[in-house]
Amino acid sequence: MDPQTEIELQAAAFRRLQKHLMEDRTDVQNIDMMNLTGFCRNCLSRWYQEAANERGIEMSKTEAREAYYGMTMDEWKANYQTDASPAKQAEFEVAFKENVSDKG
């Protein structure tokens, strides 16, 4: 497979993952994803931001989240986010430390 086709397939897979998380499974909470997989929608938006910044494209965390979510975080939270139990919050603290904090 040529490199351009590989890039196009990777981009298509990313777009499908984004659609799945943003349209098909809005019921799945970020905290649950983080606790189970070590990443969530916010991580995906951060990776998008990091890729842009590495290429000299200035993008803030807020801009990256709006690009990924297709709406502001306030809109996402109002429409889809539910309260997390204390147990989930405790799990999240561990998952965040293991998967985000150490990654710089």
MMTF fields as JSON, N, C-alpha, C and O atoms, coordinates in Angstrom:
{
  "mmtfVersion": "1.0.0",
  "mmtfProducer": "UNKNOWN",
  "numBonds": 415,
  "numAtoms": 416,
  "numGroups": 104,
  "numChains": 1,
  "numModels": 1,
  "chainsPerModel": [1],
  "groupsPerChain": [104],
  "chainIdList": ["A"],
  "bondAtomList": [4, 2, 8, 6, 12, 10, 16, 14, 20, 18, 24, 22, 28, 26, 32, 30, 36, 34, 40, 38, 44, 42, 48, 46, 52, 50, 56, 54, 60, 58, 64, 62, 68, 66, 72, 70, 76, 74, 80, 78, 84, 82, 88, 86, 92, 90, 96, 94, 100, 98, 104, 102, 108, 106, 112, 110, 116, 114, 120, 118, 124, 122, 128, 126, 132, 130, 136, 134, 140, 138, 144, 142, 148, 146, 152, 150, 156, 154, 160, 158, 164, 162, 168, 166, 172, 170, 176, 174, 180, 178, 184, 182, 188, 186, 192, 190, 196, 194, 200, 198, 204, 202, 208, 206, 212, 210, 216, 214, 220, 218, 224, 222, 228, 226, 232, 230, 236, 234, 240, 238, 244, 242, 248, 246, 252, 250, 256, 254, 260, 258, 264, 262, 268, 266, 272, 270, 276, 274, 280, 278, 284, 282, 288, 286, 292, 290, 296, 294, 300, 298, 304, 302, 308, 306, 312, 310, 316, 314, 320, 318, 324, 322, 328, 326, 332, 330, 336, 334, 340, 338, 344, 342, 348, 346, 352, 350, 356, 354, 360, 358, 364, 362, 368, 366, 372, 370, 376, 374, 380, 378, 384, 382, 388, 386, 392, 390, 396, 394, 400, 398, 404, 402, 408, 406, 412, 410],
  "bondOrderList": [1, 1, 1, 1, 1, 1, 1, 1, 1, 1, 1, 1, 1, 1, 1, 1, 1, 1, 1, 1, 1, 1, 1, 1, 1, 1, 1, 1, 1, 1, 1, 1, 1, 1, 1, 1, 1, 1, 1, 1, 1, 1, 1, 1, 1, 1, 1, 1, 1, 1, 1, 1, 1, 1, 1, 1, 1, 1, 1, 1, 1, 1, 1, 1, 1, 1, 1, 1, 1, 1, 1, 1, 1, 1, 1, 1, 1, 1, 1, 1, 1, 1, 1, 1, 1, 1, 1, 1, 1, 1, 1, 1, 1, 1, 1, 1, 1, 1, 1, 1, 1, 1, 1],
  "groupList": [{"groupName": "MET", "atomNameList": ["N", "CA", "C", "O"], "elementList": ["N", "C", "C", "O"], "formalChargeList": [0, 0, 0, 0], "bondAtomList": [1, 0, 2, 1, 3, 2], "bondOrderList": [1, 1, 2], "singleLetterCode": "M", "chemCompType": "L-PEPTIDE LINKING"}, {"groupName": "ASP", "atomNameList": ["N", "CA", "C", "O"], "elementList": ["N", "C", "C", "O"], "formalChargeList": [0, 0, 0, 0], "bondAtomList": [1, 0, 2, 1, 3, 2], "bondOrderList": [1, 1, 2], "singleLetterCode": "D", "chemCompType": "L-PEPTIDE LINKING"}, {"groupName": "PRO", "atomNameList": ["N", "CA", "C", "O"], "elementList": ["N", "C", "C", "O"], "formalChargeList": [0, 0, 0, 0], "bondAtomList": [1, 0, 2, 1, 3, 2], "bondOrderList": [1, 1, 2], "singleLetterCode": "P", "chemCompType": "L-PEPTIDE LINKING"}, {"groupName": "GLN", "atomNameList": ["N", "CA", "C", "O"], "elementList": ["N", "C", "C", "O"], "formalChargeList": [0, 0, 0, 0], "bondAtomList": [1, 0, 2, 1, 3, 2], "bondOrderList": [1, 1, 2], "singleLetterCode": "Q", "chemCompType": "L-PEPTIDE LINKING"}, {"groupName": "THR", "atomNameList": ["N", "CA", "C", "O"], "elementList": ["N", "C", "C", "O"], "formalChargeList": [0, 0, 0, 0], "bondAtomList": [1, 0, 2, 1, 3, 2], "bondOrderList": [1, 1, 2], "singleLetterCode": "T", "chemCompType": "L-PEPTIDE LINKING"}, {"groupName": "GLU", "atomNameList": ["N", "CA", "C", "O"], "elementList": ["N", "C", "C", "O"], "formalChargeList": [0, 0, 0, 0], "bondAtomList": [1, 0, 2, 1, 3, 2], "bondOrderList": [1, 1, 2], "singleLetterCode": "E", "chemCompType": "L-PEPTIDE LINKING"}, {"groupName": "ILE", "atomNameList": ["N", "CA", "C", "O"], "elementList": ["N", "C", "C", "O"], "formalChargeList": [0, 0, 0, 0], "bondAtomList": [1, 0, 2, 1, 3, 2], "bondOrderList": [1, 1, 2], "singleLetterCode": "I", "chemCompType": "L-PEPTIDE LINKING"}, {"groupName": "LEU", "atomNameList": ["N", "CA", "C", "O"], "elementList": ["N", "C", "C", "O"], "formalChargeList": [0, 0, 0, 0], "bondAtomList": [1, 0, 2, 1, 3, 2], "bondOrderList": [1, 1, 2], "singleLetterCode": "L", "chemCompType": "L-PEPTIDE LINKING"}, {"groupName": "ALA", "atomNameList": ["N", "CA", "C", "O"], "elementList": ["N", "C", "C", "O"], "formalChargeList": [0, 0, 0, 0], "bondAtomList": [1, 0, 2, 1, 3, 2], "bondOrderList": [1, 1, 2], "singleLetterCode": "A", "chemCompType": "L-PEPTIDE LINKING"}, {"groupName": "PHE", "atomNameList": ["N", "CA", "C", "O"], "elementList": ["N", "C", "C", "O"], "formalChargeList": [0, 0, 0, 0], "bondAtomList": [1, 0, 2, 1, 3, 2], "bondOrderList": [1, 1, 2], "singleLetterCode": "F", "chemCompType": "L-PEPTIDE LINKING"}, {"groupName": "ARG", "atomNameList": ["N", "CA", "C", "O"], "elementList": ["N", "C", "C", "O"], "formalChargeList": [0, 0, 0, 0], "bondAtomList": [1, 0, 2, 1, 3, 2], "bondOrderList": [1, 1, 2], "singleLetterCode": "R", "chemCompType": "L-PEPTIDE LINKING"}, {"groupName": "LYS", "atomNameList": ["N", "CA", "C", "O"], "elementList": ["N", "C", "C", "O"], "formalChargeList": [0, 0, 0, 0], "bondAtomList": [1, 0, 2, 1, 3, 2], "bondOrderList": [1, 1, 2], "singleLetterCode": "K", "chemCompType": "L-PEPTIDE LINKING"}, {"groupName": "HIS", "atomNameList": ["N", "CA", "C", "O"], "elementList": ["N", "C", "C", "O"], "formalChargeList": [0, 0, 0, 0], "bondAtomList": [1, 0, 2, 1, 3, 2], "bondOrderList": [1, 1, 2], "singleLetterCode": "H", "chemCompType": "L-PEPTIDE LINKING"}, {"groupName": "VAL", "atomNameList": ["N", "CA", "C", "O"], "elementList": ["N", "C", "C", "O"], "formalChargeList": [0, 0, 0, 0], "bondAtomList": [1, 0, 2, 1, 3, 2], "bondOrderList": [1, 1, 2], "singleLetterCode": "V", "chemCompType": "L-PEPTIDE LINKING"}, {"groupName": "ASN", "atomNameList": ["N", "CA", "C", "O"], "elementList": ["N", "C", "C", "O"], "formalChargeList": [0, 0, 0, 0], "bondAtomList": [1, 0, 2, 1, 3, 2], "bondOrderList": [1, 1, 2], "singleLetterCode": "N", "chemCompType": "L-PEPTIDE LINKING"}, {"groupName": "GLY", "atomNameList": ["N", "CA", "C", "O"], "elementList": ["N", "C", "C", "O"], "formalChargeList": [0, 0, 0, 0], "bondAtomList": [1, 0, 2, 1, 3, 2], "bondOrderList": [1, 1, 2], "singleLetterCode": "G", "chemCompType": "PEPTIDE LINKING"}, {"groupName": "CYS", "atomNameList": ["N", "CA", "C", "O"], "elementList": ["N", "C", "C", "O"], "formalChargeList": [0, 0, 0, 0], "bondAtomList": [1, 0, 2, 1, 3, 2], "bondOrderList": [1, 1, 2], "singleLetterCode": "C", "chemCompType": "L-PEPTIDE LINKING"}, {"groupName": "SER", "atomNameList": ["N", "CA", "C", "O"], "elementList": ["N", "C", "C", "O"], "formalChargeList": [0, 0, 0, 0], "bondAtomList": [1, 0, 2, 1, 3, 2], "bondOrderList": [1, 1, 2], "singleLetterCode": "S", "chemCompType": "L-PEPTIDE LINKING"}, {"groupName": "TRP", "atomNameList": ["N", "CA", "C", "O"], "elementList": ["N", "C", "C", "O"], "formalChargeList": [0, 0, 0, 0], "bondAtomList": [1, 0, 2, 1, 3, 2], "bondOrderList": [1, 1, 2], "singleLetterCode": "W", "chemCompType": "L-PEPTIDE LINKING"}, {"groupName": "TYR", "atomNameList": ["N", "CA", "C", "O"], "elementList": ["N", "C", "C", "O"], "formalChargeList": [0, 0, 0, 0], "bondAtomList": [1, 0, 2, 1, 3, 2], "bondOrderList": [1, 1, 2], "singleLetterCode": "Y", "chemCompType": "L-PEPTIDE LINKING"}],
  "groupTypeList": [0, 1, 2, 3, 4, 5, 6, 5, 7, 3, 8, 8, 8, 9, 10, 10, 7, 3, 11, 12, 7, 0, 5, 1, 10, 4, 1, 13, 3, 14, 6, 1, 0, 0, 14, 7, 4, 15, 9, 16, 10, 14, 16, 7, 17, 10, 18, 19, 3, 5, 8, 8, 14, 5, 10, 15, 6, 5, 0, 17, 11, 4, 5, 8, 10, 5, 8, 19, 19, 15, 0, 4, 0, 1, 5, 18, 11, 8, 14, 19, 3, 4, 1, 8, 17, 2, 8, 11, 3, 8, 5, 9, 5, 13, 8, 9, 11, 5, 14, 13, 17, 1, 11, 15],
  "groupIdList": [1, 2, 3, 4, 5, 6, 7, 8, 9, 10, 11, 12, 13, 14, 15, 16, 17, 18, 19, 20, 21, 22, 23, 24, 25, 26, 27, 28, 29, 30, 31, 32, 33, 34, 35, 36, 37, 38, 39, 40, 41, 42, 43, 44, 45, 46, 47, 48, 49, 50, 51, 52, 53, 54, 55, 56, 57, 58, 59, 60, 61, 62, 63, 64, 65, 66, 67, 68, 69, 70, 71, 72, 73, 74, 75, 76, 77, 78, 79, 80, 81, 82, 83, 84, 85, 86, 87, 88, 89, 90, 91, 92, 93, 94, 95, 96, 97, 98, 99, 100, 101, 102, 103, 104],
  "secStructList": [7, 7, 2, 2, 2, 2, 2, 2, 2, 2, 2, 2, 2, 2, 2, 2, 2, 2, 2, 0, 0, 0, 0, 0, 7, 6, 6, 1, 7, 2, 2, 2, 2, 2, 2, 2, 2, 1, 7, 7, 2, 2, 2, 2, 2, 2, 2, 2, 2, 2, 2, 2, 2, 2, 6, 6, 7, 7, 7, 7, 2, 2, 2, 2, 2, 2, 2, 2, 2, 1, 1, 7, 2, 2, 2, 2, 2, 2, 2, 2, 7, 7, 7, 7, 7, 2, 2, 2, 2, 2, 2, 2, 2, 2, 2, 2, 2, 2, 2, 6, 4, 4, 4, 7],
  "xCoordList": [0.852, 0.0, 0.903, 1.907, 0.516, 1.333, 1.053, -0.017, 2.02, 1.875, 0.645, 0.011, 0.297, -0.871, -2.158, -3.031, -2.283, -3.468, -3.538, -4.619, -2.397, -2.366, -2.842, -3.631, -2.369, -2.805, -4.311, -4.996, -4.819, -6.256, -7.087, -8.15, -6.608, -7.325, -7.279, -8.272, -6.131, -6.028, -6.97, -7.642, -7.023, -7.921, -9.38, -10.187, -9.721, -11.092, -11.453, -12.569, -10.514, -10.763, -10.956, -11.826, -10.153, -10.305, -11.676, -12.365, -12.07, -13.379, -14.511, -15.506, -14.366, -15.401, -15.456, -16.54, -14.29, -14.247, -14.9, -15.686, -14.579, -15.166, -16.691, -17.407, -17.185, -18.634, -19.277, -20.336, -18.635, -19.167, -19.321, -20.356, -18.275, -18.306, -19.19, -19.763, -19.308, -20.043, -21.506, -22.324, -21.838, -23.216, -23.86, -25.002, -23.122, -23.714, -23.731, -24.655, -22.716, -22.592, -22.384, -21.455, -23.253, -23.173, -23.5, -23.223, -24.09, -24.412, -23.172, -23.198, -22.104, -20.875, -20.162, -19.805, -19.966, -19.359, -17.839, -17.219, -17.248, -15.793, -15.123, -14.095, -15.687, -15.074, -15.043, -14.085, -16.092, -16.113, -15.06, -14.382, -14.935, -13.907, -12.516, -11.691, -12.269, -10.953, -10.663, -9.553, -11.641, -11.44, -11.197, -10.449, -11.815, -11.67, -10.525, -9.868, -10.289, -9.344, -8.123, -7.131, -8.191, -7.07, -7.085, -6.113, -8.177, -8.345, -9.833, -10.679, -10.128, -11.518, -11.591, -10.597, -12.743, -12.921, -11.973, -11.427, -11.776, -10.868, -9.439, -8.711, -9.041, -7.704, -7.588, -6.581, -8.609, -8.585, -8.47, -7.74, -9.189, -9.092, -7.711, -7.178, -7.125, -5.779, -4.749, -3.831, -4.894, -3.971, -4.1, -3.11, -5.313, -5.561, -4.833, -4.169, -4.968, -4.285, -2.772, -2.092, -2.246, -0.808, -0.299, 0.763, -1.049, -0.654, -0.638, 0.264, -1.631, -1.665, -0.474, 0.222, -0.25, 0.85, 2.202, 3.077, 2.386, 3.638, 3.885, 5.028, 2.822, 2.932, 2.915, 2.773, 3.06, 3.108, 1.76, 1.685, 0.692, -0.663, -1.054, -1.177, -1.248, -1.64, -3.076, -3.987, -3.261, -4.592, -4.63, -3.785, -5.598, -5.759, -6.533, -7.099, -6.545, -7.326, -8.8, -9.478, -9.292, -10.698, -11.008, -12.025, -10.13, -10.336, -10.3, -11.094, -9.392, -9.292, -10.538, -11.055, -11.01, -12.223, -13.415, -14.221, -13.543, -14.661, -14.543, -15.553, -13.324, -13.125, -13.5, -14.133, -13.119, -13.418, -14.893, -15.552, -15.4, -16.77, -17.811, -18.949, -17.429, -18.395, -19.324, -20.373, -18.933, -19.698, -18.79, -17.7, -19.243, -18.442, -18.544, -19.451, -17.599, -17.663, -18.908, -19.524, -19.277, -20.484, -21.716, -22.583, -21.787, -22.914, -22.892, -23.929, -21.7, -21.587, -22.035, -22.837, -21.514, -21.856, -23.357, -23.965, -23.945, -25.38, -26.226, -27.266, -25.786, -26.567, -26.314, -27.223, -25.087, -24.728, -24.071, -24.148, -23.437, -22.68, -23.581, -24.463, -23.355, -24.088, -23.123, -21.906, -23.665, -22.832, -22.155, -22.743, -20.91, -20.147, -20.187, -20.132, -20.284, -20.291, -18.913, -17.92, -18.851, -17.548, -16.587, -15.383, -17.11, -16.258, -15.655, -14.47, -16.465, -15.95, -14.932, -13.936, -15.181, -14.246, -12.905, -11.85, -12.946, -11.71, -10.958, -9.736, -11.674, -11.051, -10.41, -9.319, -11.11, -10.61, -9.293, -8.379, -9.183, -7.945, -6.761, -5.7, -6.938, -5.881, -5.623, -4.473, -6.682, -6.534, -5.869, -5.011, -6.26, -5.682, -4.188, -3.388, -3.814, -2.406, -1.602, -0.49, -2.16, -1.464, -1.38, -0.409, -2.381, -2.467, -2.289, -2.015, -2.435, -2.343, -1.258, -0.383, -1.283, -0.354, 1.104, 1.899, 1.461, 2.85, 3.257, 4.442, 2.293, 2.588, 3.022, 3.408, 2.965, 3.456, 2.529, 2.84],
  "yCoordList": [-1.171, 0.0, 1.242, 1.306, 2.209, 3.418, 4.299, 4.207, 5.153, 5.977, 6.878, 7.035, 7.468, 8.359, 7.59, 8.08, 6.401, 5.584, 5.19, 5.179, 4.868, 4.523, 5.704, 5.523, 6.892, 8.093, 8.296, 8.614, 8.117, 8.291, 7.271, 7.604, 6.034, 5.005, 5.294, 5.105, 5.751, 6.117, 7.271, 7.254, 8.26, 9.402, 8.951, 9.433, 8.042, 7.54, 6.777, 6.9, 5.997, 5.264, 6.234, 6.024, 7.287, 8.305, 8.964, 9.13, 9.338, 9.986, 9.049, 9.499, 7.772, 6.811, 6.653, 6.565, 6.617, 6.566, 7.814, 7.726, 8.964, 10.222, 10.18, 10.54, 9.753, 9.67, 8.706, 8.989, 7.593, 6.6, 7.199, 7.039, 7.889, 8.46, 9.692, 9.948, 10.455, 11.718, 11.591, 12.443, 10.555, 10.402, 9.095, 9.083, 7.999, 6.688, 6.332, 5.665, 6.773, 6.373, 7.556, 7.572, 8.542, 9.694, 9.291, 10.038, 8.11, 7.619, 7.192, 7.144, 6.886, 6.455, 7.694, 8.592, 7.727, 8.874, 8.858, 7.794, 10.038, 10.15, 9.48, 8.822, 9.64, 9.058, 7.533, 6.899, 6.947, 5.494, 5.043, 4.036, 5.802, 5.478, 5.555, 4.661, 6.622, 6.809, 5.696, 5.164, 5.348, 4.308, 2.942, 2.133, 2.679, 1.369, 1.299, 0.266, 2.391, 2.33, 3.219, 3.046, 4.168, 5.084, 6.259, 7.012, 6.425, 7.604, 7.885, 7.023, 9.121, 9.514, 10.529, 10.777, 11.104, 12.105, 13.284, 13.812, 13.698, 14.812, 14.464, 15.318, 13.23, 12.79, 12.878, 13.355, 12.422, 12.49, 13.932, 14.224, 14.828, 16.244, 16.794, 17.618, 16.348, 16.797, 16.28, 17.009, 15.053, 14.498, 15.248, 15.449, 15.661, 16.47, 17.804, 18.256, 18.43, 19.694, 19.521, 20.339, 18.48, 18.248, 18.055, 18.566, 17.324, 17.118, 18.439, 18.694, 19.276, 20.597, 21.439, 22.031, 21.484, 22.291, 21.814, 22.632, 20.508, 19.951, 20.386, 20.433, 20.699, 21.136, 22.659, 23.198, 23.341, 24.796, 25.471, 26.669, 24.726, 25.283, 25.573, 24.662, 26.856, 27.234, 26.789, 27.127, 26.029, 25.553, 25.402, 24.723, 26.028, 25.925, 24.653, 23.993, 24.328, 23.187, 23.393, 22.463, 24.605, 24.911, 24.739, 24.145, 25.258, 25.121, 23.66, 23.241, 22.887, 21.468, 20.709, 19.868, 21.002, 20.325, 20.678, 19.805, 21.939, 22.322, 21.661, 21.28, 21.522, 20.842, 19.372, 18.826, 18.724, 17.301, 17.069, 16.239, 17.801, 17.602, 18.157, 17.687, 19.148, 19.791, 20.728, 21.121, 21.079, 21.982, 22.372, 21.822, 23.319, 23.691, 22.599, 21.768, 22.619, 21.662, 21.899, 20.948, 23.159, 23.45, 22.823, 22.286, 22.895, 22.273, 20.762, 20.147, 20.156, 18.696, 18.284, 17.364, 18.968, 18.621, 18.76, 17.897, 19.831, 20.058, 18.986, 18.586, 18.524, 17.56, 16.101, 15.278, 15.765, 14.35, 13.918, 12.741, 14.813, 14.383, 14.188, 15.004, 13.108, 12.827, 12.899, 12.894, 12.966, 13.006, 11.659, 10.604, 11.72, 10.503, 10.212, 11.119, 8.948, 8.542, 8.773, 8.887, 8.84, 8.973, 7.832, 8.053, 6.63, 5.492, 5.698, 5.436, 6.165, 6.438, 7.56, 7.518, 8.57, 9.683, 9.216, 9.675, 8.315, 7.77, 6.944, 7.047, 6.13, 5.362, 6.297, 6.036, 7.396, 8.358, 8.973, 9.143, 9.303, 9.889, 8.988, 9.465, 7.695, 6.726, 6.656, 6.723, 6.523, 6.403, 7.647, 7.54, 8.819, 10.064, 10.115, 10.454, 9.783, 9.782, 8.809, 9.124, 7.642, 6.608, 6.927, 6.552, 7.611, 7.762, 9.169, 9.345, 10.167, 11.547, 12.307, 12.884, 12.327, 13.156, 12.868, 13.797, 11.613, 11.24, 11.467, 11.402, 11.734, 11.857, 13.262, 13.513, 14.184, 15.521, 16.386, 17.549],
  "zCoordList": [0.0, 0.0, 0.0, 0.71, -0.808, -0.88, 0.346, 0.947, 0.714, 1.922, 1.928, 2.972, 0.802, 0.765, 1.036, 1.752, 0.477, 0.733, 2.197, 2.786, 2.789, 4.204, 5.058, 5.985, 4.748, 5.471, 5.32, 6.293, 4.127, 3.879, 4.653, 5.178, 4.724, 5.481, 6.978, 7.681, 7.463, 8.876, 9.2, 10.232, 8.335, 8.54, 8.517, 9.311, 7.624, 7.548, 8.828, 9.333, 9.346, 10.589, 11.754, 12.598, 11.801, 12.843, 12.743, 13.751, 11.534, 11.365, 11.793, 12.361, 11.527, 11.916, 13.432, 14.008, 14.081, 15.542, 16.121, 17.063, 15.564, 16.02, 15.874, 16.808, 14.735, 14.506, 15.509, 16.069, 15.719, 16.655, 18.053, 18.701, 18.505, 19.851, 19.965, 21.024, 18.89, 18.95, 18.522, 18.868, 17.786, 17.308, 17.764, 18.223, 17.633, 17.898, 19.384, 19.849, 20.132, 21.536, 22.46, 23.268, 22.336, 23.236, 24.675, 25.614, 24.84, 26.176, 26.956, 28.185, 26.257, 26.924, 27.45, 26.688, 28.736, 29.39, 29.245, 29.233, 29.134, 29.061, 30.253, 30.094, 31.435, 32.623, 32.529, 32.973, 31.95, 31.777, 30.77, 30.972, 29.685, 28.69, 29.315, 29.128, 30.05, 30.662, 31.658, 31.694, 32.454, 33.456, 32.829, 33.378, 31.697, 31.053, 30.043, 29.918, 29.325, 28.206, 28.36, 27.652, 29.278, 29.445, 28.484, 28.41, 27.745, 26.89, 26.739, 26.98, 26.33, 26.138, 25.005, 24.324, 24.808, 23.76, 23.958, 22.99, 25.21, 25.479, 25.076, 24.57, 25.293, 24.87, 23.351, 22.827, 22.653, 21.191, 20.717, 19.77, 21.373, 20.978, 21.313, 20.57, 22.422, 22.783, 21.775, 21.398, 21.347, 20.346, 19.027, 18.324, 18.692, 17.5, 17.627, 16.694, 18.802, 19.075, 18.991, 18.373, 19.597, 19.579, 18.154, 17.799, 17.339, 15.942, 15.191, 14.393, 15.443, 14.797, 15.236, 14.411, 16.542, 17.077, 16.564, 16.282, 16.439, 15.91, 14.473, 14.018, 13.771, 12.372, 12.246, 11.149, 13.372, 13.352, 13.265, 12.993, 13.491, 13.474, 14.913, 15.731, 15.213, 16.569, 16.822, 16.067, 17.892, 18.259, 19.77, 20.354, 20.393, 21.837, 22.187, 21.316, 23.472, 23.951, 23.619, 23.183, 23.825, 23.547, 22.07, 21.71, 21.209, 19.757, 19.331, 18.489, 19.902, 19.546, 19.993, 19.257, 21.176, 21.657, 20.791, 20.466, 20.413, 19.55, 18.178, 17.587, 17.67, 16.38, 16.491, 15.587, 17.586, 17.749, 18.079, 17.453, 19.057, 19.514, 18.546, 18.519, 17.757, 16.876, 17.628, 17.118, 18.834, 19.697, 20.852, 21.011, 21.652, 22.818, 23.881, 23.854, 24.809, 25.917, 26.763, 27.247, 26.942, 27.707, 27.058, 27.747, 25.723, 25.01, 25.18, 25.432, 25.041, 25.195, 26.595, 26.757, 27.591, 28.975, 29.226, 29.86, 28.736, 28.944, 28.259, 28.782, 27.101, 26.328, 26.698, 26.597, 27.127, 27.232, 28.537, 28.889, 29.255, 30.428, 31.628, 31.896, 32.346, 33.571, 34.754, 34.571, 35.946, 37.139, 37.351, 37.118, 37.795, 38.073, 39.564, 40.395, 39.88, 41.285, 41.905, 41.186, 43.215, 43.867, 43.5, 43.37, 43.337, 42.961, 41.572, 41.365, 40.621, 39.272, 39.296, 38.574, 40.131, 40.237, 40.804, 40.367, 41.762, 42.332, 41.287, 41.182, 40.518, 39.433, 38.417, 37.911, 38.127, 37.161, 37.619, 36.812, 38.876, 39.396, 39.087, 38.684, 39.273, 38.99, 37.491, 37.057, 36.695, 35.247, 34.663, 33.787, 35.143, 34.643, 34.946, 34.074, 36.165, 36.544, 35.681, 35.256, 35.426, 34.661, 33.173, 32.516, 32.638, 31.185, 30.656, 29.469, 31.495, 31.006, 31.735, 31.09, 33.035, 33.809, 33.474, 33.333, 33.347, 33.091, 31.654, 31.33, 30.783, 29.352, 28.983, 27.841, 29.938, 29.709, 28.964, 28.708]
}
